[in-house]
Amino acid sequence: MTAAYTCSKTFSGYPCCHRQWRHSGHCRFVHGYSRSFCFWFQAEELDENGFVVDFSSLSELEKQLRQQFDHTFLVNADDPLLAQWQSLHEQGALDLRVMENVGMEASAALVWDWANKLLKARDGGRSCCWKVEARENEKNAACYAAVPTWFRTA
């Protein structure tokens, strides 16, 4: 169920690379994109400024996105080459981020969780993120949509 008020905010320009080592096709090779993320927020009541979410208050979320995805190399925790990737990281050849799943669907769910942790701590349930679109380029995107159980609706 969508609340009375909604808004969205896009963060873009996070060039990173990854590989899907289980894939039988070309996705098993290291390849990169400039990822972007569009967050959809909702609330039954606006804040004291008349906003669902004050976009200027999302700097901590943007910082997390930048740390995870800006000029980084993403690998699955079960990648059989993980030791080699870690060695290259230690040598300064890449900025490694080990994830449960580097795919766009899982990335959308991951950052949805980040946004909701921030909003719950700050707004106490007044607003939430109900959808994230994780885009790897202009042609390909994946979404994760769910309303957190703690979100207050009328």
JOKAZI-V539031 format. One record per residue. RES is the residue in three letters. PSI is psi as a letter, one per 30 degrees, with the letter a starting at -180 (* if undefined). OMEGA is omega in whole degrees, 0 to 359 (none if undefined). NEAR is the number of other C-alpha atoms within 12 Angstrom. Layout:
# JOKAZI-V539031
RES,PSI,OMEGA,NEAR
RES,PSI,OMEGA,NEAR
This chain:
# JOKAZI-V539031
MET,k,179,19
THR,k,179,24
ALA,l,184,24
ALA,e,184,18
TYR,k,176,26
THR,l,173,26
CYS,l,178,28
SER,l,179,25
LYS,k,179,28
THR,k,173,24
PHE,k,184,29
SER,l,177,25
GLY,h,178,21
TYR,i,181,29
PRO,k,179,26
CYS,l,177,32
CYS,l,181,33
HIS,l,170,37
ARG,k,176,34
GLN,i,192,29
TRP,f,178,25
ARG,f,185,19
HIS,k,181,13
SER,f,181,10
GLY,a,186,11
HIS,f,179,13
CYS,f,177,17
ARG,f,179,22
PHE,l,175,17
VAL,k,178,22
HIS,l,186,21
GLY,l,179,26
TYR,l,168,29
SER,j,185,27
ARG,l,172,37
SER,l,184,34
PHE,k,174,40
CYS,k,181,33
PHE,k,174,38
TRP,k,182,36
PHE,l,177,39
GLN,l,177,37
ALA,k,173,34
GLU,f,181,25
GLU,k,177,23
LEU,l,179,22
ASP,a,184,19
GLU,f,177,11
ASN,f,182,11
GLY,g,182,15
PHE,l,165,22
VAL,e,176,30
VAL,k,175,36
ASP,j,184,24
PHE,e,180,23
SER,f,179,12
SER,g,183,18
LEU,g,183,26
SER,e,178,16
GLU,e,176,19
LEU,e,179,29
GLU,e,178,29
LYS,e,177,18
GLN,e,179,21
LEU,e,180,34
ARG,e,181,25
GLN,e,183,20
GLN,e,193,29
PHE,f,185,38
ASP,j,180,28
HIS,h,181,24
THR,l,176,32
PHE,j,185,34
LEU,k,175,39
VAL,l,175,40
ASN,k,180,28
ALA,f,180,21
ASP,g,179,19
ASP,k,182,25
PRO,f,178,16
LEU,g,185,21
LEU,e,180,22
ALA,e,178,17
GLN,e,179,16
TRP,e,178,29
GLN,e,177,23
SER,e,178,15
LEU,e,176,16
HIS,e,180,20
GLU,f,179,13
GLN,f,178,12
GLY,g,182,13
ALA,f,178,15
LEU,l,180,22
ASP,j,191,26
LEU,k,169,32
ARG,j,179,29
VAL,k,183,26
MET,l,174,25
GLU,e,182,19
ASN,k,183,24
VAL,f,182,39
GLY,l,183,33
MET,e,178,33
GLU,e,179,25
ALA,e,177,24
SER,e,177,35
ALA,e,179,35
ALA,e,180,31
LEU,e,184,30
VAL,f,171,38
TRP,e,179,35
ASP,e,178,27
TRP,e,182,28
ALA,e,182,40
ASN,e,174,37
LYS,e,178,24
LEU,e,183,26
LEU,e,180,32
LYS,e,180,22
ALA,e,185,16
ARG,e,187,19
ASP,f,178,27
GLY,g,178,17
GLY,f,180,29
ARG,e,181,32
SER,l,176,39
CYS,l,170,45
CYS,k,182,46
TRP,f,180,37
LYS,k,172,35
VAL,k,170,38
GLU,j,176,35
ALA,k,185,39
ARG,k,177,31
GLU,f,175,32
ASN,a,183,21
GLU,f,182,15
LYS,f,190,10
ASN,k,178,18
ALA,l,174,24
ALA,k,181,25
CYS,l,169,28
TYR,k,181,28
ALA,k,176,28
ALA,k,175,24
VAL,k,180,28
PRO,k,182,28
THR,f,183,14
TRP,f,184,20
PHE,k,179,28
ARG,k,173,22
THR,l,183,20
ALA,*,none,13
